[in-house]
Amino acid sequence: MKTNQPESFTSVARCVDEIIRTVGKTIVLALPLGLGKPCHLANELYQRAVDDADLNLHIVTGLSIDRPRPRTDIERRFLEPFLDRIFADQPQLEYIVAAGSNALPENVKISEFYMTPGKYLRNPAQQQHYISSNYTHVARDMMQLGVNVCGQLVASRKQQGRVYYSLSCNPDVTPDLLAMLREHEDESRPVVAVAQVNNNLPFMTGDAMVEASAFDMVLDSPDLVF
Protein backbone atom coordinates (compact mmCIF):
# COMPACT_ATOMS: atom_id res chain seq x y z
CA MET A 1 0.00 0.00 0.00
CA LYS A 2 3.05 2.27 0.28
CA THR A 3 2.62 5.88 -0.76
CA ASN A 4 4.93 8.84 -0.24
CA GLN A 5 2.99 10.10 2.76
CA PRO A 6 0.81 8.21 5.24
CA GLU A 7 -2.94 8.58 5.46
CA SER A 8 -3.87 10.44 8.64
CA PHE A 9 -6.67 9.43 11.00
CA THR A 10 -8.12 10.96 14.14
CA SER A 11 -10.62 8.12 14.59
CA VAL A 12 -9.37 4.69 15.63
CA ALA A 13 -12.53 3.11 14.18
CA ARG A 14 -11.94 4.65 10.75
CA CYS A 15 -8.28 3.63 10.85
CA VAL A 16 -9.24 0.02 11.55
CA ASP A 17 -11.89 0.16 8.80
CA GLU A 18 -9.12 1.09 6.35
CA ILE A 19 -6.80 -1.64 7.63
CA ILE A 20 -9.49 -4.26 7.06
CA ARG A 21 -10.34 -2.82 3.66
CA THR A 22 -6.68 -3.02 2.64
CA VAL A 23 -5.58 -6.43 3.93
CA GLY A 24 -8.91 -8.23 4.33
CA LYS A 25 -10.25 -10.21 7.26
CA THR A 26 -7.16 -12.29 7.93
CA ILE A 27 -4.94 -10.05 10.01
CA VAL A 28 -1.59 -11.03 11.49
CA LEU A 29 -0.72 -8.05 13.65
CA ALA A 30 2.86 -7.45 14.78
CA LEU A 31 3.26 -5.32 17.91
CA PRO A 32 6.57 -4.40 19.57
CA LEU A 33 7.70 -5.73 22.90
CA GLY A 34 6.62 -3.98 26.08
CA LEU A 35 5.62 -0.32 26.09
CA GLY A 36 5.55 0.47 22.36
CA LYS A 37 2.16 -1.07 21.65
CA PRO A 38 -0.56 1.17 20.13
CA CYS A 39 -3.14 0.11 22.71
CA HIS A 40 -6.20 1.86 21.23
CA LEU A 41 -5.51 0.34 17.81
CA ALA A 42 -4.93 -3.15 19.26
CA ASN A 43 -8.10 -2.93 21.34
CA GLU A 44 -10.21 -1.84 18.37
CA LEU A 45 -8.89 -4.67 16.19
CA TYR A 46 -9.49 -7.16 18.99
CA GLN A 47 -13.05 -5.92 19.52
CA ARG A 48 -13.77 -6.19 15.78
CA ALA A 49 -12.69 -9.84 15.93
CA VAL A 50 -14.86 -10.43 19.00
CA ASP A 51 -17.85 -8.97 17.13
CA ASP A 52 -17.12 -10.68 13.79
CA ALA A 53 -16.31 -14.39 13.77
CA ASP A 54 -15.25 -14.10 10.09
CA LEU A 55 -12.36 -11.84 11.05
CA ASN A 56 -9.31 -13.91 11.98
CA LEU A 57 -6.85 -12.03 14.17
CA HIS A 58 -3.41 -13.32 15.15
CA ILE A 59 -1.43 -10.95 17.37
CA VAL A 60 2.32 -11.56 17.43
CA THR A 61 4.16 -9.65 20.13
CA GLY A 62 6.13 -9.89 23.35
CA LEU A 63 5.65 -8.93 26.98
CA SER A 64 2.10 -7.57 26.89
CA ILE A 65 1.94 -5.51 30.07
CA ASP A 66 -1.18 -5.99 32.16
CA ARG A 67 -2.33 -3.82 35.03
CA PRO A 68 -1.95 -5.94 38.19
CA ARG A 69 -5.21 -6.93 39.82
CA PRO A 70 -5.11 -7.23 43.62
CA ARG A 71 -6.51 -10.50 44.97
CA THR A 72 -7.38 -9.36 48.50
CA ASP A 73 -8.66 -6.20 50.13
CA ILE A 74 -5.33 -5.48 51.80
CA GLU A 75 -3.53 -5.89 48.45
CA ARG A 76 -6.03 -3.52 46.85
CA ARG A 77 -5.53 -0.82 49.50
CA PHE A 78 -1.78 -1.11 49.24
CA LEU A 79 -1.54 -1.20 45.44
CA GLU A 80 -4.32 1.08 44.16
CA PRO A 81 -2.57 4.43 44.82
CA PHE A 82 0.56 3.12 43.11
CA LEU A 83 -1.36 1.64 40.15
CA ASP A 84 -3.43 4.79 39.68
CA ARG A 85 -0.25 6.87 39.52
CA ILE A 86 1.81 4.56 37.30
CA PHE A 87 -0.87 3.39 34.87
CA ALA A 88 -3.03 6.55 35.03
CA ASP A 89 -4.90 6.80 31.69
CA GLN A 90 -2.98 3.98 29.99
CA PRO A 91 -5.66 1.79 28.35
CA GLN A 92 -5.83 -1.84 29.34
CA LEU A 93 -4.93 -4.29 26.56
CA GLU A 94 -8.17 -6.20 26.23
CA TYR A 95 -6.68 -9.16 24.42
CA ILE A 96 -4.29 -9.89 27.26
CA VAL A 97 -7.12 -9.87 29.82
CA ALA A 98 -9.01 -12.42 27.74
CA ALA A 99 -5.90 -14.52 27.13
CA GLY A 100 -5.10 -14.61 30.82
CA SER A 101 -8.61 -15.87 31.55
CA ASN A 102 -8.59 -18.48 28.77
CA ALA A 103 -11.43 -16.48 27.22
CA LEU A 104 -10.16 -15.65 23.73
CA PRO A 105 -12.66 -16.31 20.94
CA GLU A 106 -11.77 -19.08 18.48
CA ASN A 107 -10.88 -16.57 15.75
CA VAL A 108 -8.24 -14.82 17.88
CA LYS A 109 -4.75 -16.14 18.68
CA ILE A 110 -1.99 -14.49 20.68
CA SER A 111 1.65 -15.51 20.16
CA GLU A 112 4.24 -13.94 22.45
CA PHE A 113 7.99 -14.26 22.11
CA TYR A 114 8.52 -13.02 25.68
CA MET A 115 6.06 -13.67 28.51
CA THR A 116 5.72 -12.23 31.98
CA PRO A 117 7.24 -14.95 34.18
CA GLY A 118 4.60 -17.25 35.63
CA LYS A 119 1.72 -15.38 34.00
CA TYR A 120 0.45 -18.31 31.92
CA LEU A 121 0.76 -21.19 34.35
CA ARG A 122 -2.16 -23.56 33.77
CA ASN A 123 -2.90 -21.81 30.47
CA PRO A 124 -2.28 -24.42 27.73
CA ALA A 125 -3.31 -22.19 24.80
CA GLN A 126 -0.83 -19.43 25.58
CA GLN A 127 1.96 -21.88 26.36
CA GLN A 128 1.40 -23.70 23.06
CA HIS A 129 1.40 -20.45 21.06
CA TYR A 130 4.60 -19.19 22.68
CA ILE A 131 7.38 -18.37 20.19
CA SER A 132 10.87 -19.35 21.30
CA SER A 133 12.87 -16.75 19.40
CA ASN A 134 16.26 -15.14 19.85
CA TYR A 135 15.71 -11.38 19.77
CA THR A 136 17.98 -11.14 16.73
CA HIS A 137 15.50 -13.26 14.80
CA VAL A 138 12.17 -11.86 16.03
CA ALA A 139 11.42 -9.89 12.82
CA ARG A 140 12.24 -12.94 10.69
CA ASP A 141 10.04 -15.19 12.84
CA MET A 142 7.18 -12.68 12.70
CA MET A 143 7.35 -12.70 8.91
CA GLN A 144 7.24 -16.49 8.85
CA LEU A 145 3.95 -16.28 10.74
CA GLY A 146 2.50 -14.17 7.92
CA VAL A 147 2.49 -10.69 9.45
CA ASN A 148 0.60 -8.22 7.24
CA VAL A 149 -0.02 -5.37 9.71
CA CYS A 150 2.58 -3.69 11.91
CA GLY A 151 1.51 -1.30 14.66
CA GLN A 152 3.84 0.96 16.67
CA LEU A 153 3.48 3.75 19.21
CA VAL A 154 5.56 6.77 18.18
CA ALA A 155 6.44 10.31 19.16
CA SER A 156 6.24 13.04 16.52
CA ARG A 157 8.23 16.18 15.75
CA LYS A 158 8.24 18.77 12.99
CA GLN A 159 11.72 19.69 11.82
CA GLN A 160 12.54 22.05 8.96
CA GLY A 161 8.93 21.88 7.80
CA ARG A 162 8.81 18.06 7.72
CA VAL A 163 7.17 15.66 10.15
CA TYR A 164 9.33 12.92 11.63
CA TYR A 165 8.40 10.08 13.93
CA SER A 166 10.44 8.42 16.63
CA LEU A 167 10.14 4.73 17.47
CA SER A 168 11.16 5.93 20.93
CA CYS A 169 11.37 3.06 23.44
CA ASN A 170 11.07 0.36 20.74
CA PRO A 171 13.53 1.03 17.89
CA ASP A 172 14.80 -2.53 17.82
CA VAL A 173 12.59 -4.92 15.81
CA THR A 174 10.38 -2.51 13.85
CA PRO A 175 12.99 -1.17 11.34
CA ASP A 176 13.91 -4.71 10.29
CA LEU A 177 10.27 -5.76 10.16
CA LEU A 178 9.23 -2.77 8.03
CA ALA A 179 12.01 -3.50 5.55
CA MET A 180 10.91 -7.14 5.29
CA LEU A 181 7.25 -6.16 4.86
CA ARG A 182 8.13 -3.80 1.99
CA GLU A 183 10.30 -6.43 0.37
CA HIS A 184 7.45 -8.95 0.28
CA GLU A 185 4.63 -6.50 -0.45
CA ASP A 186 2.78 -6.86 -3.74
CA GLU A 187 -0.78 -6.70 -5.05
CA SER A 188 -1.50 -10.24 -3.90
CA ARG A 189 -0.08 -9.57 -0.43
CA PRO A 190 -0.95 -6.07 0.78
CA VAL A 191 0.62 -4.91 4.04
CA VAL A 192 0.00 -1.95 6.32
CA ALA A 193 2.34 -0.16 8.71
CA VAL A 194 0.47 1.93 11.27
CA ALA A 195 1.82 4.49 13.75
CA GLN A 196 -0.15 5.79 16.71
CA VAL A 197 1.17 9.08 18.06
CA ASN A 198 1.80 9.53 21.78
CA ASN A 199 3.89 12.60 22.46
CA ASN A 200 4.35 11.62 26.09
CA LEU A 201 7.03 9.30 24.71
CA PRO A 202 10.58 10.65 24.51
CA PHE A 203 11.59 11.60 20.98
CA MET A 204 14.72 9.53 20.44
CA THR A 205 16.87 10.29 17.41
CA GLY A 206 19.47 8.24 15.56
CA ASP A 207 18.10 4.96 14.20
CA ALA A 208 14.88 5.50 16.17
CA MET A 209 13.96 8.53 14.04
CA VAL A 210 12.10 7.78 10.80
CA GLU A 211 10.41 9.81 8.10
CA ALA A 212 6.63 9.89 7.86
CA SER A 213 6.83 7.84 4.67
CA ALA A 214 7.88 4.80 6.73
CA PHE A 215 4.18 4.34 7.59
CA ASP A 216 1.02 3.86 5.57
CA MET A 217 -1.32 5.22 8.25
CA VAL A 218 -0.91 7.50 11.23
CA LEU A 219 -3.45 7.63 14.04
CA ASP A 220 -3.19 10.90 15.95
CA SER A 221 -5.99 12.23 18.12
CA PRO A 222 -6.06 14.25 21.36
CA ASP A 223 -9.13 12.21 22.33
CA LEU A 224 -6.99 9.08 22.66
CA VAL A 225 -5.47 9.79 26.05
CA PHE A 226 -2.57 7.96 27.65
Secondary structure by P-SEA (a helix, b strand, c coil): ccccbbbbbccaaaaaaaaaaacccccbbbbccccccaaaaaaaaaaaaaacccbbbbbbbcccccccccccaaaaaacaaaaaaaccccccaaaaaaaaaccccccbbbbbcccccccccccaaaaaaccccccccaaaaaaaacccbbbbbbbbbbcccbbbbbcccccccaaaaaaaaaaaccccbbbbbbbbbbccccccccccccccccccbbbbbccccc
